[in-house]
Amino acid sequence: MYKPLQIGIHHVKYPLIQGGMGVRISGGSLAGHVARCGGVGLVAAAGIALNSGFFNGDNYMEADAEGFKAELKKAYEIAPDGVIGVNVMVALSDFEALVEAAIEGGAKVIVCGAGLPLTLPGLTSHAPDVALVPIVSSVRAAQLIARKWEKGYSRLPDAVVVEDPDTAGGHLGEKMENIGTGDYDQYATVRDVKEFFRSEYGKDVPVIAAGGIWDRADLLYALEQGADGVQVASRFVPTVECDAAESFKQAYIDCMQDDIGLIMSPAGLPGRAILRNQEDIVLYDQVRNSTCTTGCLKKCSYKEAGERFCIVKALDRAQRGDVETGLVFCGSNAWRADRITTVREIFAEFFGEEAGTAEAEAAA
């Protein structure tokens, strides 16, 4: 029912990419164990300086790069031969430096969303074996990226992730008013993106479906609808290997479907999260009269005018275990979590018991 993924020169046993979850939710532990089980494990760049041991309060950008490389090293210690990559948001102030740090750290795949990574091939021209994978929600975005890359760099994406804004977690590449209207057809977009590359360039570029993928049925449906693989994020949060605090994982298990909704990020993008504590998130900075100390985003209403709240610190608090005043990003199906499981068990559920033994085989 499924075939391995080929992303650039990298052969992936199972057609699953673990979604990047910023501020150390998907760090070296989760990414390493996913890669060890035969998927693509992603270390997320956003906010990785925080809680890294490299950040002293005044060196955020430097600590970002060093923390990023340290997590990649940790992932490779778990899966020395695994396909380990990174997720780097285009919206980050140090986007270019983090792409370079990813290459220095040995990333095999770079996935980019939260903006159009139009310059990515130029930034990675000295590392042609690194696979480049943009995240889009529309055919038009895929066309813009492909035409820019082909004209300017004679390169096409090695794969494309099509993210469903109606179900995906975290920052979403769609306007708030367009989410949840019922107008978006993810799998029509998947098929149209595939057809665009075939008709315009004569190439079969793998297209990965992201958003709302929770179980084997979701995987099989995605493949039946024309996707070459899936990106899974929220399902990996309530696992032993996830890099988040136990109370963060428990928030998924405890939440109800009605607790999950949209919040406007100071980055100017909507985000999906558990919203039971939305007022406390905002009050945390207001009560303390806090100001921006990281400058982590290129565009941020909190940095520029003190509006809303500091999102990277709200996410950091949650990652460390403060789910009362911290922001817990999640996908629309997070409420389906009912226990702490393992990465190995998830692979066994998705791909059969043989996948459940992949980790043991890799360790042998």
C-alpha positions in Angstrom: 0.0 0.0 0.0 3.0 2.3 0.3 6.4 2.8 -1.4 9.6 4.2 0.0 10.3 7.9 -0.5 13.1 9.3 -2.6 13.9 12.9 -1.7 16.8 14.1 -3.7 19.6 11.5 -3.3 18.1 10.3 0.0 16.2 7.0 0.2 13.6 6.9 3.0 12.3 3.5 3.9 8.8 4.7 5.0 6.9 7.6 3.3 6.7 9.7 6.5 8.3 13.0 7.5 8.0 14.0 11.1 6.8 17.6 11.1 9.1 20.3 12.5 7.7 21.7 15.8 9.6 24.7 17.0 11.0 25.8 20.3 12.4 22.3 21.1 9.3 20.2 20.7 11.0 18.4 17.9 14.6 18.4 18.9 17.3 15.9 18.6 15.6 13.1 20.5 12.4 13.0 18.5 14.1 13.6 15.1 16.7 10.9 15.9 14.2 8.3 16.8 11.9 8.9 13.8 15.0 8.6 11.5 16.0 5.4 13.3 12.6 3.9 12.6 12.9 4.6 8.9 11.3 8.0 8.4 12.6 11.6 8.0 13.3 13.2 11.4 13.3 17.0 11.5 14.9 19.2 14.1 13.0 22.5 14.1 15.0 25.7 14.2 12.6 28.2 15.6 13.5 29.2 19.2 16.1 26.5 19.5 18.5 28.9 21.3 16.2 28.9 24.4 16.8 26.2 26.9 19.9 25.1 24.9 22.7 25.8 27.3 24.2 28.2 24.8 21.9 31.2 25.5 23.2 33.7 28.1 20.4 36.3 27.6 22.4 38.5 25.2 23.5 36.1 22.4 20.3 34.8 20.9 21.4 34.5 17.3 24.8 32.9 18.1 23.1 30.5 20.5 20.5 29.7 17.9 23.1 28.4 15.5 25.0 26.5 18.1 21.9 25.0 19.7 20.7 23.9 16.2 24.0 22.1 15.5 24.0 20.5 18.9 20.5 19.0 18.4 21.5 17.6 15.0 24.5 16.0 16.6 22.2 14.4 19.2 19.9 13.1 16.5 22.8 11.5 14.6 24.0 9.9 17.8 20.6 8.1 17.9 20.4 7.4 14.1 23.9 7.6 12.6 22.7 6.4 9.2 19.2 8.0 9.3 17.7 10.7 7.1 17.8 13.6 9.5 16.8 17.1 8.4 15.6 20.4 9.7 12.6 22.8 9.5 13.6 26.4 9.2 10.9 29.1 9.0 11.5 31.7 6.4 10.0 34.2 8.9 13.0 33.9 11.3 15.4 36.8 11.5 18.4 34.5 11.3 17.0 32.3 8.5 20.1 32.5 6.4 22.4 31.7 9.3 20.3 28.8 10.4 20.3 27.3 6.9 24.1 27.5 7.1 24.2 25.9 10.6 21.9 23.1 9.3 24.4 22.3 6.6 27.3 22.5 9.0 25.4 20.1 11.3 24.9 17.6 8.6 21.2 18.0 7.7 20.2 15.9 4.7 16.9 17.7 4.2 15.9 21.3 4.7 12.1 22.0 4.9 11.0 25.6 4.8 7.6 27.2 5.5 6.1 30.3 7.0 7.1 32.2 3.9 8.4 31.5 0.5 12.0 30.3 0.5 12.9 31.9 -2.8 16.6 32.2 -2.0 17.1 28.8 -0.5 19.0 27.2 -3.5 21.5 30.0 -3.5 22.1 29.6 0.3 22.7 25.9 -0.2 24.6 25.9 -3.5 27.8 24.7 -1.8 25.9 21.6 -0.5 24.1 20.2 -3.6 23.3 16.9 -1.9 21.0 18.6 0.7 17.4 18.1 -0.4 15.3 21.2 -0.4 11.6 21.0 0.4 9.2 24.0 0.5 5.9 24.0 2.4 3.0 25.4 0.4 -0.8 25.5 0.7 -1.6 26.4 -2.9 -0.5 25.5 -6.4 0.3 29.2 -7.0 2.9 29.2 -4.2 4.5 26.0 -5.6 4.6 27.6 -9.1 6.2 30.8 -7.8 8.9 28.8 -5.9 9.7 26.4 -8.8 9.9 29.1 -11.4 12.1 31.3 -9.3 14.4 28.4 -8.4 14.6 27.1 -11.9 15.3 30.5 -13.5 17.7 31.7 -10.9 19.4 28.5 -9.8 18.6 25.8 -12.3 17.1 23.8 -9.5 13.7 22.4 -8.6 12.4 21.3 -5.2 13.3 17.8 -4.2 9.8 17.4 -2.7 7.0 19.7 -1.8 4.9 19.6 1.4 1.2 20.6 0.9 -0.1 21.7 4.2 -3.8 21.8 5.0 -4.5 25.1 7.0 -7.8 23.6 8.2 -6.0 20.9 10.2 -2.3 21.6 10.7 -0.8 22.9 13.9 1.4 25.8 14.7 1.9 28.7 12.3 -0.3 28.5 9.2 0.4 29.9 5.8 -3.1 31.2 5.2 -5.2 34.2 6.2 -7.3 33.8 9.3 -10.6 34.5 7.4 -9.8 31.7 4.9 -9.3 28.9 7.4 -12.2 26.6 8.2 -14.5 27.8 5.5 -14.7 24.4 3.8 -13.4 25.8 0.5 -9.9 24.3 0.7 -9.3 21.0 -0.9 -5.9 19.6 0.2 -5.8 16.6 -2.1 -6.9 18.5 -5.1 -3.9 20.8 -4.4 -1.7 17.8 -4.0 -2.7 16.4 -7.4 -2.5 19.8 -9.0 1.1 20.4 -7.7 2.2 17.0 -9.0 0.6 17.7 -12.4 2.3 21.2 -12.5 5.8 19.6 -12.2 4.9 16.9 -14.7 3.5 19.3 -17.3 6.0 22.2 -16.9 9.2 20.3 -16.2 8.5 16.7 -17.1 9.4 15.5 -13.6 7.7 13.6 -10.8 8.4 15.6 -7.7 7.2 13.9 -4.5 4.4 15.7 -2.9 3.8 15.2 0.8 0.4 15.7 2.5 0.6 17.5 5.9 -2.1 18.4 8.4 -4.5 16.2 10.3 -2.5 12.9 9.7 -3.1 10.9 12.9 -3.3 7.2 12.1 -2.9 4.5 9.4 -6.3 5.3 7.9 -5.2 8.9 7.3 -1.9 7.7 5.8 -3.7 5.3 3.4 -6.2 7.9 2.4 -3.5 10.4 1.6 -1.7 7.8 -0.6 -4.9 6.9 -2.3 -5.6 10.6 -3.1 -2.2 11.0 -4.9 0.2 12.0 -2.1 3.6 10.3 -2.1 3.9 10.4 1.6 2.7 12.2 4.7 4.1 14.7 7.3 3.1 13.9 10.8 3.7 16.2 13.8 1.1 16.3 16.6 0.9 12.5 16.8 4.6 12.4 17.9 4.1 14.8 20.8 2.7 12.4 23.3 5.7 10.0 22.9 8.5 9.1 25.3 11.0 10.4 22.8 9.4 13.9 22.2 11.6 16.7 23.5 8.8 18.5 25.3 8.2 18.4 29.1 5.8 15.8 30.4 3.1 18.4 31.2 3.2 19.6 27.6 2.5 16.0 26.4 -0.2 15.7 29.0 -1.9 18.8 27.7 -2.6 16.9 24.5 -4.0 13.9 26.4 -6.2 16.2 28.6 -7.5 18.5 25.9 -11.0 18.3 24.3 -11.7 18.9 20.6 -13.4 22.3 21.5 -10.2 23.4 23.3 -8.3 23.6 20.0 -8.6 26.7 17.9 -6.8 29.6 16.2 -4.8 32.3 17.7 -3.2 35.3 15.9 0.5 35.2 16.3 2.5 38.4 16.6 4.3 37.1 13.5 1.2 38.1 11.5 0.2 34.5 10.9 -2.7 32.5 12.5 -1.6 29.5 14.5 -3.5 26.5 15.8 -3.2 25.7 19.5 -4.9 24.6 22.7 -6.6 27.8 23.8 -7.9 27.2 27.3 -5.2 29.6 28.7 -5.2 32.3 26.0 -5.8 35.1 28.4 -3.0 34.0 30.7 -0.6 33.8 27.8 -1.2 37.5 27.0 -1.3 38.6 30.6 2.1 37.1 31.3 3.9 39.8 29.3 1.5 42.6 30.1 1.8 42.1 33.9 5.6 42.1 33.7 5.7 44.9 31.2 8.0 42.7 29.1 9.9 43.7 26.0 11.4 41.8 23.1 14.9 40.5 24.0 15.5 38.0 21.1 14.4 39.7 17.9 13.7 36.2 16.6 11.2 37.1 13.9 11.7 39.4 10.9 8.2 40.7 11.4 6.6 40.7 14.8 4.0 43.1 16.3 5.3 42.3 19.8 8.9 43.3 18.8 7.7 46.4 16.9 4.9 47.7 19.1 4.5 45.5 22.2 1.3 44.1 20.8 -0.1 40.7 21.8 2.7 38.7 23.5 6.2 37.3 22.9 5.4 34.1 21.1 8.9 32.5 21.3 8.9 32.8 25.1 5.3 31.7 25.4 6.2 28.5 23.5 9.4 28.1 25.5 7.5 28.2 28.8 5.2 25.5 27.5 8.0 23.4 26.3 9.6 23.5 29.7 6.4 22.5 31.4 4.5 25.7 32.2 1.3 25.0 30.3 -0.6 27.5 32.4 1.0 30.6 30.9 2.8 29.0 28.0 1.4 28.4 24.5 0.8 24.8 23.4 0.7 24.6 19.6 -1.1 21.5 18.1 -2.9 20.2 15.1 -6.7 19.7 14.9 -6.5 16.1 16.0 -4.4 16.5 19.2 -7.5 15.8 21.2 -7.3 12.2 20.0 -4.2 11.5 22.1 -5.1 9.2 24.9 -1.8 8.0 26.3 2.0 8.3 26.1 3.3 6.0 23.4 6.6 5.6 21.6 7.8 6.5 18.1 8.4 2.8 17.4 4.7 2.0 18.2 3.5 4.7 15.9 5.6 3.3 13.0 4.2 -0.2 13.8 0.7 1.2 13.6 1.2 3.1 10.4 3.3 0.6 8.5 2.8 -2.8 10.2 4.8 -4.7 12.7 7.9 -4.9 10.5 8.2 -1.2 11.0 8.0 -1.7 14.7 11.2 -3.7 14.5 13.1 -1.3 12.4 14.5 0.5 15.4 15.8 -2.7 16.9 17.3 -3.7 13.6 19.0 -0.3 13.3 20.5 -0.7 16.7 21.8 -4.3 16.0 
